[in-house]
Amino acid sequence: MMEMTSTRRTLLRAAAATLAMPALGLRAQELEDLDKVRAAGVLKVAVYKDNAPYSDGKGSELSGVDVALAQGLARELGLKLQLLPFDAGENMGDDLRNMVWRGHYLGYGPADVMLHVPADKYLMQKNPQVLIFGPYSRETLAVFHDKRRLPEVKSGNDLASLPLGAERGSGAASALIGYQGGLLRNQTRFFDNGVQAADAVINGDIAAAYVSRAQAETALFRRQANAASFELSELGLPGLQDNGWPLGMATKSSHKALAGALEGALKRLRDKGELLAMFRDQGLTLVAP
């Protein structure tokens, strides 16, 4: 009888150990992911090219909020930084695949973490290979306008018959030219980026530009223009989120320990006021995510 009881206990212990193995294996994988980064001594961070004011410039001269944030995260984790600047793909899914979970077919990437990722539930559902976390700011769209030519903006109709600008291929541009069946299409000029469109407003080439708040503030900051002559008016157009979208980070979905370490580093940067300083140094408003 004792032998049967002992055998049963042995089987129960074995069964319990078997059930625990997946959880233990997951935890071991999480630790291994973070340990690999620490062992390498380098944090590889993917940032967009030509994405002023977040990451812009050539080679070692790359600068901007996301570059400063990448430096801060690496410093908080006691690691060296390796930036992986990349060209935007056709859509965010392409960027996440190339820079986060698989790597580019040309052999570039993936990085340990990618910045400037919309913390959007739909995007998360469409890309289960990645973990999106750590929102650090909110991007919002607005009409940047010369108050002498356009005193106020309450609706898209206020923009009719005025020369307008937007970033080529952006959601803002699509919403602008699609408004009221194309009401504003023929009067809209397209620029390589939103900062150039905002510059055109300052130069007097156009009356208003539909750009992000950060792009407009960058143009004002770089040109040292008289801000009192211009206005940023919020304007929600069909097809766009009225309150903007939070910007966060992304890692592989299995890299939960790394994500946790990065989120902790972000919190420390925020608590010390360093995150706010990164935005102020670029002449930007830090909008809470």
Phi and psi in degrees as a GROMACS rama.xvg file:
@    title "Ramachandran Plot"
@    xaxis  label "Phi"
@    yaxis  label "Psi"
@TYPE xy
-62.2936  -38.736  MET-2
-64.5577  -39.9047  GLU-3
-65.1117  -42.4  MET-4
-62.9811  -43.0508  THR-5
-62.5902  -40.6264  SER-6
-64.3312  -41.1936  THR-7
-63.959  -41.6782  ARG-8
-63.3503  -38.4078  ARG-9
-62.4821  -43.0176  THR-10
-65.0228  -39.8153  LEU-11
-65.4065  -41.3233  LEU-12
-63.7394  -39.4701  ARG-13
-65.1026  -41.2802  ALA-14
-63.965  -42.5344  ALA-15
-62.9002  -40.7926  ALA-16
-64.2794  -38.1572  ALA-17
-64.4984  -41.6557  THR-18
-65.7636  -32.4083  LEU-19
-79.0678  -18.2931  ALA-20
-58.3669  -43.6896  MET-21
-58.7962  -43.99  PRO-22
-65.2506  -43.3088  ALA-23
-64.4146  -38.6107  LEU-24
-64.8815  -39.6375  GLY-25
-64.2308  -44.9164  LEU-26
-62.7526  -41.2864  ARG-27
-62.1084  -38.8379  ALA-28
-65.9784  -40.7762  GLN-29
-60.8004  -46.5084  GLU-30
-63.8619  -38.8992  LEU-31
-63.0654  -40.9101  GLU-32
-60.7154  -47.9927  ASP-33
-68.4674  -40.3141  LEU-34
-62.3927  -36.7189  ASP-35
-62.3233  -42.1774  LYS-36
-65.2555  -44.3048  VAL-37
-65.5365  -38.6625  ARG-38
-64.778  -37.1608  ALA-39
-71.143  -26.2243  ALA-40
75.1976  10.7568  GLY-41
-135.163  135.686  VAL-42
-104.367  116.789  LEU-43
-92.4394  119.046  LYS-44
-120.426  124.311  VAL-45
-87.896  128.782  ALA-46
-133.832  151.53  VAL-47
-72.6982  145.714  TYR-48
-81.034  155.878  LYS-49
49.8749  46.8504  ASP-50
-125.353  52.9625  ASN-51
-62.452  139.65  ALA-52
-97.7311  20.0536  PRO-53
-91.9874  -43.4906  TYR-54
-156.852  109.659  SER-55
-151.721  150.336  ASP-56
124.815  176.9  GLY-57
-111.862  133.006  LYS-58
53.9141  -126.88  GLY-59
-72.0019  -8.28319  SER-60
-90.0012  7.66818  GLU-61
-59.3283  131.316  LEU-62
-146.953  171.093  SER-63
134.123  177.525  GLY-64
-60.7357  -46.3399  VAL-65
-66.2253  -33.3463  ASP-66
-66.321  -45.111  VAL-67
-63.2283  -38.9313  ALA-68
-65.4863  -42.6935  LEU-69
-60.0439  -41.7711  ALA-70
-62.913  -41.7979  GLN-71
-66.4086  -41.7568  GLY-72
-62.7894  -45.7705  LEU-73
-61.9709  -42.6193  ALA-74
-62.9205  -43.2397  ARG-75
-63.8355  -30.2949  GLU-76
-90.809  1.01672  LEU-77
70.1995  33.3604  GLY-78
-122.394  157.193  LEU-79
-77.2507  160.366  LYS-80
-110.4  135.201  LEU-81
-123.949  112.455  GLN-82
-82.5927  138.572  LEU-83
-118.696  82.5936  LEU-84
-71.7631  140.085  PRO-85
-144.548  156.679  PHE-86
-81.4668  138.986  ASP-87
-63.3618  140.712  ALA-88
-86.6194  -164.832  GLY-89
-67.0313  -31.6189  GLU-90
-154.162  173.78  ASN-91
-65.6251  -31.6765  MET-92
-60.006  -40.1465  GLY-93
-62.7316  -43.3387  ASP-94
-65.0694  -41.2786  ASP-95
-66.093  -39.6381  LEU-96
-65.9126  -45.6524  ARG-97
-71.6779  -34.8936  ASN-98
-110.649  -9.56726  MET-99
-119.004  -56.1381  VAL-100
-108.845  -18.1257  TRP-101
-126.594  -43.0435  ARG-102
104.105  155.534  GLY-103
-74.0283  148.855  HIS-104
-65.1127  -16.0767  TYR-105
-85.6776  2.15515  LEU-106
92.8888  13.1383  GLY-107
-98.5414  125.386  TYR-108
83.7829  -175.831  GLY-109
-79.7596  167.387  PRO-110
-92.091  171.646  ALA-111
-73.37  -35.5986  ASP-112
-151.578  147.391  VAL-113
-116.014  136.649  MET-114
-100.353  168.509  LEU-115
65.9404  41.3491  HIS-116
-103.844  124.441  VAL-117
-60.0903  124.113  PRO-118
-82.964  76.894  ALA-119
-118.569  131.284  ASP-120
-61.3487  -39.5232  LYS-121
-64.5464  -41.4056  TYR-122
-63.3291  -38.9082  LEU-123
-64.1877  -43.018  MET-124
-65.6131  -35.2217  GLN-125
-77.5021  -16.0884  LYS-126
-131.843  72.6235  ASN-127
-68.072  -10.0584  PRO-128
-76.4329  -10.1581  GLN-129
-122.191  157.004  VAL-130
-113.887  117.148  LEU-131
-103.254  129.659  ILE-132
-157.656  -179.133  PHE-133
57.8661  52.3505  GLY-134
-60.7815  133.958  PRO-135
-119.77  -10.1467  TYR-136
-164.08  171.543  SER-137
-123.164  128.614  ARG-138
-92.3607  130.939  GLU-139
-130.406  150.001  THR-140
-99.2115  149.06  LEU-141
-155.216  161.459  ALA-142
-90.5771  115.934  VAL-143
-93.9788  114.78  PHE-144
-137.157  152.54  HIS-145
-78.8618  116.385  ASP-146
-66.2638  -20.8685  LYS-147
-73.5943  -29.7858  ARG-148
-98.3236  -25.2712  ARG-149
-144.575  91.3124  LEU-150
-61.2875  -37.923  PRO-151
-151.854  158.334  GLU-152
-131.562  115.526  VAL-153
-113.04  -24.3858  LYS-154
-153.573  170.521  SER-155
-61.2769  -26.0938  GLY-156
-64.6477  -25.4169  ASN-157
-67.018  -16.4876  ASP-158
-90.1056  -7.67421  LEU-159
-60.7246  139.012  ALA-160
72.7885  6.11869  SER-161
-106.941  146.899  LEU-162
-71.2091  126.255  PRO-163
-121.579  167.075  LEU-164
-144.272  156.009  GLY-165
-159.95  164.107  ALA-166
-77.4224  128.286  GLU-167
-57.4344  129.357  ARG-168
79.6859  2.28861  GLY-169
-85.5437  162.76  SER-170
-63.5152  -33.7941  GLY-171
-63.3374  -41.6354  ALA-172
-64.1434  -43.032  ALA-173
-62.2514  -43.0077  SER-174
-66.7232  -36.7691  ALA-175
-67.478  -49.1593  LEU-176
-77.4741  -16.1832  ILE-177
-91.1946  -4.69177  GLY-178
-63.8615  131.211  TYR-179
50.5814  44.6945  GLN-180
69.1752  23.1258  GLY-181
101.97  21.096  GLY-182
-56.1313  -36.3899  LEU-183
-103.86  6.1181  LEU-184
-60.9595  -51.0145  ARG-185
-71.719  -14.6924  ASN-186
-103.999  6.24945  GLN-187
-102.015  126.603  THR-188
-99.5852  148.162  ARG-189
-111.632  137.927  PHE-190
-120.602  161.064  PHE-191
-63.0809  -30.6579  ASP-192
-152.32  169.206  ASN-193
-69.061  -28.4041  GLY-194
-64.8935  -41.1677  VAL-195
-63.2459  -38.8659  GLN-196
-63.8367  -41.6842  ALA-197
-66.7481  -36.9287  ALA-198
-58.0106  -39.6001  ASP-199
-64.3515  -30.8722  ALA-200
-68.5626  -44.3986  VAL-201
-63.0718  -37.5578  ILE-202
-73.7965  -15.5047  ASN-203
88.0059  7.78209  GLY-204
-72.4161  -31.7176  ASP-205
-135.278  164.192  ILE-206
-87.721  -31.3105  ALA-207
-155.583  154.387  ALA-208
-133.313  137.023  ALA-209
-96.7202  101.634  TYR-210
-140.757  178.83  VAL-211
-77.7766  154.652  SER-212
-56.5272  -41.4739  ARG-213
-62.6223  -39.2719  ALA-214
-67.1504  -41.3005  GLN-215
-66.7255  -43.7021  ALA-216
-64.3455  -33.504  GLU-217
-64.4264  -44.3303  THR-218
-60.6155  -44.9868  ALA-219
-62.5176  -42.2761  LEU-220
-67.6266  -44.7733  PHE-221
-70.1288  -35.6481  ARG-222
-88.4008  -9.00314  ARG-223
51.7473  42.638  GLN-224
-77.6358  160.881  ALA-225
-74.541  101.435  ASN-226
-61.7567  -24.6195  ALA-227
-66.0073  -18.8628  ALA-228
-86.0829  -6.4561  SER-229
-129.004  160.804  PHE-230
-138.058  147.835  GLU-231
-111.787  108.771  LEU-232
-110.191  124.241  SER-233
-66.2952  136.84  GLU-234
-148.497  114.267  LEU-235
-90.1648  124.847  GLY-236
-114.249  153.237  LEU-237
-53.1367  135.01  PRO-238
96.1535  -4.74078  GLY-239
-122.944  151.343  LEU-240
-75.28  127.319  GLN-241
-61.9123  -35.9629  ASP-242
-101.578  18.4365  ASN-243
76.5982  -156.327  GLY-244
-149.612  141.987  TRP-245
-75.3669  143.994  PRO-246
-101.533  130.14  LEU-247
-137.866  -155.372  GLY-248
-123.024  164.576  MET-249
-143.886  137.997  ALA-250
-128.837  176.988  THR-251
-60.1025  147.467  LYS-252
-61.2354  -26.2701  SER-253
-84.927  -7.91454  SER-254
-92.2527  56.6954  HIS-255
-70.4271  -34.7006  LYS-256
-68.0872  -41.071  ALA-257
-62.4214  -44.146  LEU-258
-60.9481  -40.9196  ALA-259
-63.2445  -40.8059  GLY-260
-65.3522  -40.3196  ALA-261
-67.7788  -38.6363  LEU-262
-65.8256  -37.7923  GLU-263
-65.3097  -40.4066  GLY-264
-63.7992  -40.3181  ALA-265
-62.5914  -42.1264  LEU-266
-61.1678  -41.5765  LYS-267
-64.7048  -41.0579  ARG-268
-62.4839  -40.2696  LEU-269
-67.9212  -45.3182  ARG-270
-64.3169  -32.5256  ASP-271
-83.9332  -3.90916  LYS-272
82.8729  4.7004  GLY-273
-72.7873  -35.1247  GLU-274
-63.4502  -44.9204  LEU-275
-59.2587  -41.197  LEU-276
-64.5378  -33.9566  ALA-277
-61.3527  -38.6664  MET-278
-74.9753  -43.812  PHE-279
-63.639  -34.2779  ARG-280
-63.7021  -22.2109  ASP-281
-99.8484  5.85321  GLN-282
75.8205  25.7327  GLY-283
-110.489  156.29  LEU-284
-92.0247  127.469  THR-285
-84.3602  110.361  LEU-286
-94.3337  124.271  VAL-287
-59.6987  136.723  ALA-288
